[in-house]
Amino acid sequence: MSQLRATHPGLLVCTVICILIFLYVRNLTPEEPEEEPTHPAVVECGFYPDELCSALFEGKGVASQIAKFCKNPHGSKVLAYLHKPGNCSRTSQRLRFITRPLSVEEGNFSLAYIITPPKELAMFVQLLRAIYVPQNVYCIHVDKKAQKKYKTTVKGLVSCFENIFISSKRQKVAYSGLRRLQVDINCMKDLVHSKFQWNYVINLCREDFPIKTNKEIIHYIRSKWNDKSITPGVMQPSTTKFKTSQSHPESSPTGSIYASPNERFKYEPPHNLTIYFGSAYYVLRRKFVDFILTDVRAKDMLQWSRDIHSPERHYWVILNRLKDAPGATPDAGWEGDVRAIKWRPEEGKGHDGCRERMFLGPLPVEQSISVSADHQYVTVVTISVYVC
């Protein structure tokens, strides 16, 4: 009996040890991953091969199929990186920013970007990450009416990069009109005084996104437009003449009205300039930017533009058709249109895809889709396609 009492504590200790060993071994064994959902409605798109991404960009039928199988990836992961404590080097590493020129050619040919960022902070970070290389320079115009948290986060991110800065002049952003034109000119003034040298400037607005790498953009500019500025546009068609009528004030998308009685110029443009109608988007030589900021015709044209509708569709192309402007293309037309854009009135019609374009703009489809493509030097490319 006494022997049984002696062995009882030993059995208890042995049992406890066995339980502890079991729990320890179970924690070391990796858990089986949860089964991924297979229903098309809940599958999140991941990395796709170049062939599939190219098919989407070129407007092939696969795009509608992708829309059925994908959901928009959340930007919470991107924002989480911004809010994590750490130095700028760690932030750059977490967000996978490129930290050195990827070729000698790219290192010797710098681009400047003027960016009016989208309202979604995560989308802006993804855009910046896709176009960023350390030899380029970036001017960010943050909407004056943006929320304080948005401004603070952008300022914190920008402070981590020597070649990114916020425009010195801030104003409310409009999708069109004089304010849209003034945003670009404000950034140009900052860029010409930047310590960074650059060859061309490109403007991006809201949901624009690159579909070519930095190297491919440089190749396109140097092979087809070397020493020339790209301002797609034609002699003003009769159907667009109402846009330059000075009898109506300009309205912004928010409903506010801007009217500037301009007695200096009546209906005719200054210096007998020929009116052209074109794109608000451009790729401009550095010398042409200097010309815009100093030439009396450019200054008078800006003054005249205060009283016309959509001056951003006229200003750049008119000045680039002047024969004595640096890098001018007086005989050019719509060629060089660097964006693939499809407007709401064209919804349902065919689209020629993104061939020869450098950036993707709004394309109306039945539903929003997002895809990710490992496109050469771009780590993650997310394209939001939506009805504008």
C-alpha positions as CSV (number, residue, x, y, z in Angstrom):
1,M,0.0,0.0,0.0
2,S,2.8,2.4,0.9
3,Q,4.5,1.5,-2.4
4,L,1.4,2.4,-4.3
5,R,1.3,5.8,-2.6
6,A,4.9,6.4,-3.5
7,T,4.3,5.7,-7.2
8,H,1.2,7.9,-7.4
9,P,3.1,11.3,-7.4
10,G,5.5,9.9,-10.0
11,L,2.6,9.0,-12.4
12,L,1.2,12.4,-12.0
13,V,4.5,14.1,-12.8
14,C,5.0,11.8,-15.8
15,T,1.5,12.7,-17.1
16,V,2.1,16.4,-16.8
17,I,5.4,16.1,-18.6
18,C,3.8,14.1,-21.4
19,I,1.1,16.7,-21.9
20,L,3.6,19.5,-22.0
21,I,5.7,17.6,-24.6
22,F,2.5,17.0,-26.7
23,L,1.6,20.7,-26.7
24,Y,5.2,21.7,-27.6
25,V,5.3,19.4,-30.6
26,R,1.9,20.5,-31.8
27,N,3.0,24.1,-31.8
28,L,6.0,23.2,-33.8
29,T,3.9,21.5,-36.5
30,P,2.8,24.0,-39.1
31,E,-1.0,24.3,-39.4
32,E,-2.6,23.3,-42.6
33,P,-3.3,26.4,-44.7
34,E,-6.9,27.3,-45.1
35,E,-8.4,26.2,-48.3
36,E,-8.6,29.1,-50.8
37,P,-12.1,30.0,-51.9
38,T,-12.8,28.7,-55.4
39,H,-16.0,30.6,-56.1
40,P,-15.3,33.2,-58.9
41,A,-17.1,35.9,-56.9
42,V,-14.5,35.7,-54.1
43,V,-11.2,35.1,-55.8
44,E,-8.7,37.9,-55.5
45,C,-6.5,38.4,-58.5
46,G,-2.8,37.8,-57.9
47,F,0.2,38.0,-60.3
48,Y,-0.6,37.3,-63.9
49,P,1.8,36.4,-66.7
50,D,2.7,39.2,-69.2
51,E,0.6,37.5,-71.9
52,L,-2.5,37.9,-69.9
53,C,-1.8,41.4,-68.9
54,S,-1.0,42.4,-72.5
55,A,-4.3,40.9,-73.6
56,L,-6.2,43.0,-71.1
57,F,-4.3,46.2,-72.1
58,E,-5.0,45.5,-75.8
59,G,-8.7,45.3,-75.2
60,K,-9.1,41.6,-76.0
61,G,-12.1,39.6,-74.9
62,V,-10.2,38.1,-71.9
63,A,-10.8,41.4,-70.0
64,S,-14.5,40.7,-69.4
65,Q,-13.6,37.2,-68.2
66,I,-11.1,38.6,-65.7
67,A,-13.8,41.0,-64.4
68,K,-16.0,38.0,-63.5
69,F,-13.3,36.2,-61.6
70,C,-11.6,39.0,-59.7
71,K,-12.4,41.3,-56.8
72,N,-10.6,44.5,-56.0
73,P,-7.6,44.0,-53.7
74,H,-7.9,46.1,-50.6
75,G,-5.4,48.9,-50.1
76,S,-5.3,48.3,-46.3
77,K,-1.9,46.5,-46.6
78,V,-0.4,49.5,-48.4
79,L,-1.7,51.9,-45.8
80,A,-0.5,49.7,-43.0
81,Y,3.1,50.0,-44.2
82,L,2.8,53.8,-44.0
83,H,1.5,53.8,-40.5
84,K,4.1,51.3,-39.1
85,P,6.8,52.9,-37.1
86,G,10.2,52.9,-38.7
87,N,12.7,55.1,-40.6
88,C,12.4,56.1,-44.3
89,S,14.7,53.3,-45.4
90,R,12.4,50.7,-43.9
91,T,9.3,52.4,-45.4
92,S,10.9,52.4,-48.9
93,Q,11.8,48.7,-48.4
94,R,8.4,47.7,-47.2
95,L,6.7,49.4,-50.2
96,R,9.3,48.0,-52.6
97,F,10.4,51.3,-54.1
98,I,13.2,51.1,-56.7
99,T,16.3,52.5,-55.1
100,R,18.8,52.7,-58.0
101,P,18.7,53.2,-61.8
102,L,18.0,49.9,-63.6
103,S,20.2,50.7,-66.5
104,V,22.8,53.2,-67.7
105,E,20.4,54.5,-70.3
106,E,17.7,55.3,-67.7
107,G,20.3,56.9,-65.3
108,N,21.2,59.3,-68.1
109,F,17.7,60.3,-69.1
110,S,15.5,61.7,-66.3
111,L,11.8,62.4,-66.4
112,A,9.8,64.9,-64.3
113,Y,6.3,64.1,-63.3
114,I,3.4,66.4,-62.3
115,I,0.9,64.4,-60.3
116,T,-2.5,65.3,-59.1
117,P,-3.1,62.2,-56.9
118,P,-6.3,60.2,-56.6
119,K,-8.6,60.6,-53.6
120,E,-7.7,57.1,-52.5
121,L,-4.5,57.2,-50.6
122,A,-3.6,53.6,-51.3
123,M,-4.1,54.1,-55.0
124,F,-1.7,57.1,-54.9
125,V,1.0,55.0,-53.2
126,Q,0.6,52.3,-55.8
127,L,0.9,54.9,-58.6
128,L,4.0,56.4,-57.1
129,R,5.6,53.0,-56.5
130,A,5.0,52.1,-60.1
131,I,6.6,55.2,-61.7
132,Y,9.3,55.9,-59.1
133,V,13.0,55.7,-59.9
134,P,15.6,57.7,-58.0
135,Q,16.9,59.6,-61.1
136,N,13.4,61.1,-61.8
137,V,11.8,64.1,-60.0
138,Y,8.2,64.3,-58.9
139,C,6.0,67.3,-58.1
140,I,2.8,66.3,-56.1
141,H,-0.1,68.7,-56.0
142,V,-2.3,67.8,-53.1
143,D,-5.8,69.1,-53.3
144,K,-6.3,72.1,-51.0
145,K,-9.6,70.6,-49.8
146,A,-8.2,67.2,-49.0
147,Q,-8.6,65.9,-45.4
148,K,-5.9,66.7,-42.9
149,K,-5.0,63.0,-42.4
150,Y,-4.5,62.6,-46.2
151,K,-2.2,65.6,-46.4
152,T,-0.2,64.5,-43.3
153,T,0.3,61.0,-44.7
154,V,1.4,62.2,-48.2
155,K,3.7,64.7,-46.6
156,G,5.3,62.0,-44.4
157,L,5.8,59.7,-47.4
158,V,7.2,62.4,-49.6
159,S,9.7,63.5,-46.9
160,C,11.4,60.1,-47.3
161,F,12.5,60.9,-50.9
162,E,14.8,63.7,-51.9
163,N,13.4,63.8,-55.4
164,I,9.7,64.1,-54.5
165,F,8.2,67.3,-53.3
166,I,4.8,68.9,-52.8
167,S,3.9,71.9,-55.0
168,S,4.7,75.2,-53.3
169,K,1.3,76.6,-54.3
170,R,-1.8,74.7,-53.4
171,Q,-5.3,75.2,-54.6
172,K,-8.6,73.3,-55.1
173,V,-8.3,70.8,-57.8
174,A,-10.7,70.7,-60.7
175,Y,-11.0,68.0,-63.4
176,S,-11.0,70.7,-66.1
177,G,-10.8,74.5,-66.4
178,L,-8.3,77.1,-65.4
179,R,-7.5,75.5,-62.1
180,R,-6.5,72.3,-63.8
181,L,-4.2,74.3,-66.1
182,Q,-2.8,76.4,-63.2
183,V,-1.9,73.3,-61.2
184,D,0.5,72.1,-64.0
185,I,2.0,75.5,-64.4
186,N,2.6,75.9,-60.6
187,C,4.5,72.6,-60.6
188,M,6.5,73.5,-63.7
189,K,7.7,76.6,-61.9
190,D,8.9,74.4,-59.0
191,L,10.5,71.9,-61.3
192,V,12.6,74.4,-63.3
193,H,14.1,75.6,-59.9
194,S,14.7,72.1,-58.7
195,K,18.3,71.0,-58.2
196,F,17.4,67.8,-60.2
197,Q,18.0,67.9,-63.9
198,W,15.3,66.4,-66.2
199,N,14.7,66.0,-69.9
200,Y,10.9,65.8,-70.2
201,V,7.9,66.4,-68.0
202,I,4.8,64.2,-68.0
203,N,1.5,65.1,-66.2
204,L,-0.7,62.5,-64.5
205,C,-4.1,63.1,-63.0
206,R,-6.3,61.1,-60.6
207,E,-6.6,57.5,-61.8
208,D,-3.9,57.5,-64.5
209,F,-1.6,54.5,-64.3
210,P,1.5,53.4,-66.4
211,I,1.3,50.4,-68.6
212,K,4.9,50.8,-69.7
213,T,8.1,50.7,-67.7
214,N,10.3,53.7,-67.2
215,K,12.7,52.2,-69.8
216,E,10.0,51.7,-72.3
217,I,8.7,55.2,-71.9
218,I,12.2,56.6,-72.5
219,H,12.6,54.4,-75.6
220,Y,9.3,55.7,-77.0
221,I,10.2,59.3,-76.5
222,R,13.7,59.0,-77.9
223,S,12.8,56.8,-80.9
224,K,9.8,58.7,-82.1
225,W,9.8,62.1,-80.5
226,N,13.5,62.9,-79.9
227,D,13.9,66.6,-79.1
228,K,10.1,67.1,-79.7
229,S,7.2,67.8,-77.3
230,I,4.1,65.6,-77.5
231,T,0.9,67.5,-77.5
232,P,-1.8,65.6,-79.4
233,G,-4.3,67.8,-81.1
234,V,-5.7,69.2,-84.4
235,M,-7.1,72.4,-85.8
236,Q,-10.2,73.2,-83.7
237,P,-13.2,71.3,-85.2
238,S,-16.5,73.3,-85.6
239,T,-18.1,71.0,-83.0
240,T,-15.8,72.2,-80.3
241,K,-15.9,75.9,-81.0
242,F,-18.4,76.5,-78.2
243,K,-15.6,75.6,-75.7
244,T,-13.8,78.8,-76.5
245,S,-16.8,81.0,-76.3
246,Q,-16.3,83.7,-73.7
247,S,-20.0,84.3,-73.2
248,H,-20.4,81.6,-70.6
249,P,-18.6,81.3,-67.2
250,E,-16.7,78.2,-66.4
251,S,-18.3,75.7,-64.0
252,S,-16.4,73.2,-61.9
253,P,-17.5,69.6,-61.2
254,T,-18.5,70.7,-57.7
255,G,-21.0,73.2,-59.1
256,S,-19.0,76.3,-58.1
257,I,-18.8,79.0,-60.8
258,Y,-15.7,80.8,-61.9
259,A,-16.1,83.9,-64.0
260,S,-13.3,86.3,-64.9
261,P,-14.3,89.3,-67.0
262,N,-11.4,89.8,-69.3
263,E,-11.4,93.1,-71.1
264,R,-7.9,92.7,-72.4
265,F,-8.8,90.1,-75.0
266,K,-12.3,89.8,-76.5
267,Y,-13.1,86.8,-78.6
268,E,-10.0,86.5,-80.7
269,P,-6.9,84.9,-79.1
270,P,-3.8,87.1,-78.5
271,H,-1.1,87.5,-81.2
272,N,-3.5,86.0,-83.9
273,L,-2.7,82.5,-82.6
274,T,-4.5,79.7,-84.4
275,I,-6.8,77.7,-82.1
276,Y,-6.2,74.0,-81.8
277,F,-8.1,71.4,-79.9
278,G,-6.2,68.6,-78.2
279,S,-5.4,66.6,-75.1
280,A,-4.9,67.9,-71.6
281,Y,-2.0,65.4,-71.3
282,Y,1.4,65.9,-72.7
283,V,5.1,65.0,-72.7
284,L,7.1,68.3,-72.8
285,R,10.7,69.1,-73.3
286,R,12.5,71.0,-70.6
287,K,13.2,73.9,-73.0
288,F,9.6,74.0,-74.0
289,V,8.6,74.4,-70.3
290,D,11.1,77.3,-70.1
291,F,9.4,78.8,-73.1
292,I,5.9,78.5,-71.5
293,L,7.0,80.3,-68.4
294,T,8.8,83.2,-70.1
295,D,7.4,83.8,-73.6
296,V,5.0,86.8,-73.8
297,R,2.7,84.8,-76.1
298,A,2.4,82.0,-73.6
299,K,1.7,84.5,-70.8
300,D,-1.0,86.3,-72.9
301,M,-2.5,83.0,-73.9
302,L,-2.8,82.0,-70.2
303,Q,-4.5,85.3,-69.5
304,W,-6.9,84.7,-72.4
305,S,-7.6,81.2,-71.2
306,R,-9.2,82.5,-68.1
307,D,-12.5,83.0,-69.9
308,I,-12.7,79.9,-72.0
309,H,-14.0,76.4,-71.3
310,S,-11.5,73.6,-70.9
311,P,-8.4,75.7,-71.6
312,E,-6.2,72.6,-70.8
313,R,-7.5,71.1,-74.0
314,H,-6.2,74.1,-76.0
315,Y,-3.3,75.7,-74.2
316,W,-0.5,73.1,-74.7
317,V,-1.3,72.2,-78.2
318,I,-1.6,75.8,-79.4
319,L,1.8,76.8,-78.1
320,N,3.5,73.6,-79.4
321,R,2.3,74.4,-82.9
322,L,4.3,77.6,-83.0
323,K,7.2,77.1,-85.3
324,D,9.7,78.9,-83.2
325,A,8.8,77.1,-79.9
326,P,11.5,74.7,-78.7
327,G,10.7,71.2,-79.8
328,A,7.6,72.3,-81.6
329,T,5.5,70.0,-83.8
330,P,3.6,72.4,-86.1
331,D,2.3,69.7,-88.5
332,A,1.4,67.1,-85.9
333,G,-2.1,65.7,-85.3
334,W,-3.4,63.2,-82.8
335,E,-0.4,61.0,-83.1
336,G,1.5,60.6,-79.9
337,D,-1.6,60.3,-77.8
338,V,0.0,58.8,-74.8
339,R,-3.2,57.7,-73.0
340,A,-5.8,55.1,-73.6
341,I,-9.0,56.8,-72.4
342,K,-12.6,55.9,-73.1
343,W,-15.3,58.4,-72.1
344,R,-18.9,57.6,-70.9
345,P,-20.6,58.5,-74.2
346,E,-18.4,55.8,-75.8
347,E,-19.5,53.1,-73.4
348,G,-20.3,49.9,-75.2
349,K,-18.4,50.8,-78.3
350,G,-15.2,49.1,-79.4
351,H,-11.8,50.3,-78.0
352,D,-8.5,50.0,-79.8
353,G,-6.7,49.0,-76.6
354,C,-3.5,50.5,-75.2
355,R,-1.1,50.0,-78.1
356,E,1.5,52.7,-78.3
357,R,0.2,54.3,-75.1
358,M,2.2,54.9,-72.0
359,F,-0.6,55.4,-69.5
360,L,-4.0,54.0,-68.9
361,G,-6.9,56.4,-68.2
362,P,-10.5,55.8,-67.4
363,L,-12.1,53.0,-69.4
364,P,-15.8,52.2,-68.9
365,V,-16.7,48.6,-68.3
366,E,-19.6,46.9,-66.7
367,Q,-17.9,46.6,-63.3
368,S,-14.6,47.6,-61.7
369,I,-11.8,45.2,-61.9
370,S,-8.2,45.1,-60.7
371,V,-5.4,43.0,-61.9
372,S,-1.8,42.7,-60.8
373,A,1.0,42.1,-63.3
374,D,4.7,41.5,-62.8
375,H,5.6,43.8,-65.6
376,Q,9.4,43.8,-65.9
377,Y,10.6,46.4,-63.4
378,V,7.3,47.1,-61.8
379,T,6.9,45.0,-58.7
380,V,3.1,45.3,-58.4
381,V,0.9,47.0,-61.0
382,T,-2.7,47.5,-60.1
383,I,-5.0,49.0,-62.7
384,S,-8.4,50.3,-61.7
385,V,-10.8,50.3,-64.6
386,Y,-14.0,52.1,-64.0
387,V,-16.8,54.1,-65.5
388,C,-15.9,57.8,-65.5
